[in-house]
Amino acid sequence: MMAHELARFGVNVRLIDERREKEPGSKAIGVQARTLEIFSALGLYEELIKESHQVTGGTIFSDENAPIHVAFPELFGFPTPVIIDQRHTEAVLENAVVKLGVVVERGARLVDFFLHEDSIEATIEHGPGATEQVYFSDVIGADGAHSTVRKQLGFAFSGKRYREGFIVADAEVTGLDDHESFQVSFKKSGVLGFIPMKGLNHYRILAVMRDISSDQNISFEMLQNIVQKVWPKPLVINKPTWTSYFHVSCRSAAHYQKGRVFLVGDAAHIHSPAGAQGMNTGLQDAFNLGFKLALVKKGLAPSSILETYEMERRPVGEFLLKYTDRLFRSMVQGSFWVRLFRRYFLPYFSQSKRLRTRAIRIISQTAIRYEKGVLCSARHHLKTSCFRVGVRTTVRSKLDLKFLVLLVNVKSVEQIAQIKAELAGYEGSVMVDIKKISEELTNDLLVIIRPDGHVFCVAPISAYKESLLSLKKFLVAA
Ligand SMILES: Cc1cc2nc3c(=O)[nH]c(=O)nc-3n(C[C@H](O)[C@H](O)[C@H](O)COP(=O)(O)OP(=O)(O)OC[C@H]3O[C@@H](n4cnc5c(N)ncnc54)[C@H](O)[C@@H]3O)c2cc1C
C-alpha cells in the first residue's frame, strides 16, 4: 500500500522484500469496510472482491449459554468483514504497483542503515556476498513484527506475550450448518472456531487450547482430534491446504517515526488476530502516511506535516492493542468475570442492534477519528449529519493528492471568488468545489476534506479565512 500510494502520486520508490517466495498460507482473511472503501477509491475494489466470501454473522456456542446468533449489519454499502485470502489482497496491490512502474525486488534484504543529516545510507543484501550501498531520502519499515528498521532505530517494542498460542488451518469441513456464518465454541478446554472462506466447504479453523504448548509437534491430526473432542456435533475435516501454530503477542513500538524513517503495520504494532484488525490497520497506516510524504516530496507541503503521521496513527494503534487484548482475553480465558461477561452480556449484545452497530463500526475501522489539532482543524468545527472533523467521509469518492475545499450551499459569487483568491498559489495541493450535499444540510458551510478522505474542518462559511489559514499551515504555496 505504501509503495502504491507513493507511486500513484509520481514519487520514485524502491520496494524490497527479503522473501523470495510468497507465504505458504494466508494469515489475514478478514477485510474490513474501511479497507474496502479505500480499495474502491483506488479503483482496485472489483479486483479485490473477485476472490471474496461474504459472512453475514455467526453463532457462538459456550458452556454458559444456549447458542447465540449474531448478525452483522451492513455499513455504507460495504459488507464487513469480507473474507479474502491475504495472498490475494497482496497480489492485487502488487499488480497495481507493477502497473505504476514499480519493480518488486524479491530476495533483497535490508541489513542496516545509517542516518546522515539529509539522507539515509542503507545496506541491502541480494544474496551471499552481494551487498549494495544506497542512499535514500526516506525509509519506510513495513517489515513486520521482527522489523529490522525498528531495531535499527533502537525503538523498544514493549508489551506482552500471551501464554496461549493458537493452531490455525485452512481445510474442507463437512457437517457445519451454513457457509455464510462463522461458528465458534468457548469451552473450559479452549476455543474452537470455523470461519467460512471462498470455495465449497472451505474454512479457516482456529483453535486455542489451554493444554497445548508450542513445544508439542502441532499437526493437522491433532486439530482433527480437538474438533472431535470439542465440537458439539460430528464434523469431518480434511484436505488441509495450510496448518500452522502461532504465538500471540501484544506490542507497540515506542515511536512510529524518527526523522525520515517510518514504521507501518506490524513493525509498529502487533496484537492478537481477534477482531481481524492487523493487516487492515497496517494498510491504513500506509494510507495515512502516503499522501503526506508525497506532498512533501513534491514540494507541496513542509516536512512538519510528516509529524502528524505518528500523532494520528499511534493513538489508533494503542486503542487497537487495548481492545484486541480485551477481546482475546474474553475469548480464551475462562476466569469468573469472563464467564459472567459471556453469560449476561453476549445474549444482550446479540439482541441489541444499537450495540452491534457500534461494535461493527469500531471493528470495520470506519469510526477512526483523528483528533483535533493534528492534521484537522476543530476551531470552527460544526456538527453535521454528513461531516465530522477527523472522521472519514465518502462524499469524496476519488482520492487524489489535493485537499478538497467544499463550499456547501454557497451561492454568493463574490464569496466564492474571495475564497479562490485566498487559495491562489495552492492549485497543486488544493481544489475548490461547490456543492449541495443533502436536503438536511441547510447552512452555508466550508468543509475541507483531506486526500485520505478524512475531514479537515467543518466551519460556517463566515469563518472561511481562519479555516483556510489553518490549512495553509500544512502546505507550501507555489
Ligand atoms: C493466523 C493469523 C490470522 C490473521 N488474521 C487477520 C485478519 O483476519 N485480518 C487482519 O487485518 N489481520 C490479520 N492478521 C494480521 C496480519 O496478517 C498482519 O497484521 C499483516 O500480515 C502485517 O503485514 P505487514 O506487511 O506489516 O507485515 P508482514 O506481513 O510480516 O510483512 C513483512 C514483510 O517484510 C519483509 N521483510 C522483513 N524484514 C525484511 C528486511 N530486513 N528486508 C527486506 N524485507 C523484509 C518480509 O519478507 C515480509 O514480506 C492475522 C495474523 C495471523 C498470524
The ligand as a Tripos MOL2 file, in Angstrom:
@<TRIPOS>MOLECULE
LIG
   53    58     1     0     0
SMALL
NO_CHARGES

@<TRIPOS>ATOM
      1 C1         -3.2350  -16.5180   11.8280 C.3       1 LIG1
      2 C2         -3.3540  -15.0340   11.6000 C.ar      1 LIG1
      3 C3         -4.5650  -14.5160   11.1950 C.ar      1 LIG1
      4 C4         -4.6940  -13.1510   10.9480 C.ar      1 LIG1
      5 N1         -5.9010  -12.6760   10.5600 N.ar      1 LIG1
      6 C5         -6.0330  -11.3660   10.2810 C.ar      1 LIG1
      7 C6         -7.2530  -10.8660    9.7570 C.ar      1 LIG1
      8 O1         -8.2030  -11.6190    9.5620 O.2       1 LIG1
      9 N2         -7.3270   -9.5400    9.4510 N.ar      1 LIG1
     10 C7         -6.2680   -8.6930    9.6420 C.ar      1 LIG1
     11 O2         -6.4110   -7.4970    9.3550 O.2       1 LIG1
     12 N3         -5.0890   -9.1480   10.1040 N.ar      1 LIG1
     13 C8         -4.9420  -10.4480   10.4290 C.ar      1 LIG1
     14 N4         -3.7350  -10.9310   10.8430 N.ar      1 LIG1
     15 C9         -2.5930   -9.9990   10.9650 C.3       1 LIG1
     16 C10        -1.9220   -9.7430    9.6030 C.3       1 LIG1
     17 O3         -1.5910  -10.9460    8.9610 O.3       1 LIG1
     18 C11        -0.6960   -8.8760    9.8010 C.3       1 LIG1
     19 O4         -1.0630   -7.7590   10.5690 O.3       1 LIG1
     20 C12        -0.0980   -8.4310    8.4730 C.3       1 LIG1
     21 O5          0.4330   -9.5050    7.7520 O.3       1 LIG1
     22 C13         1.0160   -7.4230    8.7210 C.3       1 LIG1
     23 O6          1.5190   -7.0080    7.4930 O.3       1 LIG1
     24 P1          2.9420   -6.3100    7.4070 P.3       1 LIG1
     25 O7          3.1650   -6.0380    5.9520 O.co2     1 LIG1
     26 O8          3.0250   -5.1780    8.3660 O.co2     1 LIG1
     27 O9          3.9820   -7.4080    7.9160 O.3       1 LIG1
     28 P2          4.3090   -8.8320    7.2720 P.3       1 LIG1
     29 O10         3.0890   -9.4420    6.6890 O.co2     1 LIG1
     30 O11         5.0370   -9.5870    8.3280 O.co2     1 LIG1
     31 O12         5.2810   -8.4980    6.0650 O.3       1 LIG1
     32 C14         6.5920   -8.0310    6.3010 C.3       1 LIG1
     33 C15         7.3800   -8.1430    5.0080 C.3       1 LIG1
     34 O13         8.6550   -7.5550    5.1990 O.3       1 LIG1
     35 C16         9.6420   -8.4300    4.6700 C.3       1 LIG1
     36 N5         10.8900   -8.1790    5.4350 N.ar      1 LIG1
     37 C17        11.1130   -8.3770    6.7520 C.ar      1 LIG1
     38 N6         12.3460   -7.9750    7.0900 N.ar      1 LIG1
     39 C18        12.9180   -7.5130    5.9540 C.ar      1 LIG1
     40 C19        14.2050   -6.9350    5.6510 C.ar      1 LIG1
     41 N7         15.1370   -6.7700    6.6040 N.pl3     1 LIG1
     42 N8         14.4530   -6.5580    4.3750 N.ar      1 LIG1
     43 C20        13.5120   -6.7150    3.3910 C.ar      1 LIG1
     44 N9         12.2970   -7.2600    3.6330 N.ar      1 LIG1
     45 C21        11.9990   -7.6400    4.8930 C.ar      1 LIG1
     46 C22         9.0800   -9.8380    4.8750 C.3       1 LIG1
     47 O14         9.6630  -10.7500    3.9740 O.3       1 LIG1
     48 C23         7.6090   -9.5880    4.5970 C.3       1 LIG1
     49 O15         7.3120   -9.7330    3.2200 O.3       1 LIG1
     50 C24        -3.5820  -12.2900   11.1310 C.ar      1 LIG1
     51 C25        -2.3550  -12.8140   11.5500 C.ar      1 LIG1
     52 C26        -2.2390  -14.1650   11.7970 C.ar      1 LIG1
     53 C27        -0.9170  -14.7120   12.2490 C.3       1 LIG1
@<TRIPOS>BOND
     1     1     2 1
     2     2     3 ar
     3     2    52 ar
     4     3     4 ar
     5     4     5 ar
     6     4    50 ar
     7     5     6 ar
     8     6     7 ar
     9     6    13 1
    10     7     8 2
    11     7     9 ar
    12     9    10 ar
    13    10    11 2
    14    10    12 ar
    15    12    13 ar
    16    13    14 ar
    17    14    15 1
    18    14    50 ar
    19    15    16 1
    20    16    17 1
    21    16    18 1
    22    18    19 1
    23    18    20 1
    24    20    21 1
    25    20    22 1
    26    22    23 1
    27    23    24 1
    28    24    25 2
    29    24    26 1
    30    24    27 1
    31    27    28 1
    32    28    29 2
    33    28    30 1
    34    28    31 1
    35    31    32 1
    36    32    33 1
    37    33    34 1
    38    33    48 1
    39    34    35 1
    40    35    36 1
    41    35    46 1
    42    36    37 ar
    43    36    45 ar
    44    37    38 ar
    45    38    39 ar
    46    39    40 ar
    47    39    45 ar
    48    40    41 1
    49    40    42 ar
    50    42    43 ar
    51    43    44 ar
    52    44    45 ar
    53    46    47 1
    54    46    48 1
    55    48    49 1
    56    50    51 ar
    57    51    52 ar
    58    52    53 1
@<TRIPOS>SUBSTRUCTURE
     1 LIG1         1 GROUP 0 **** ****
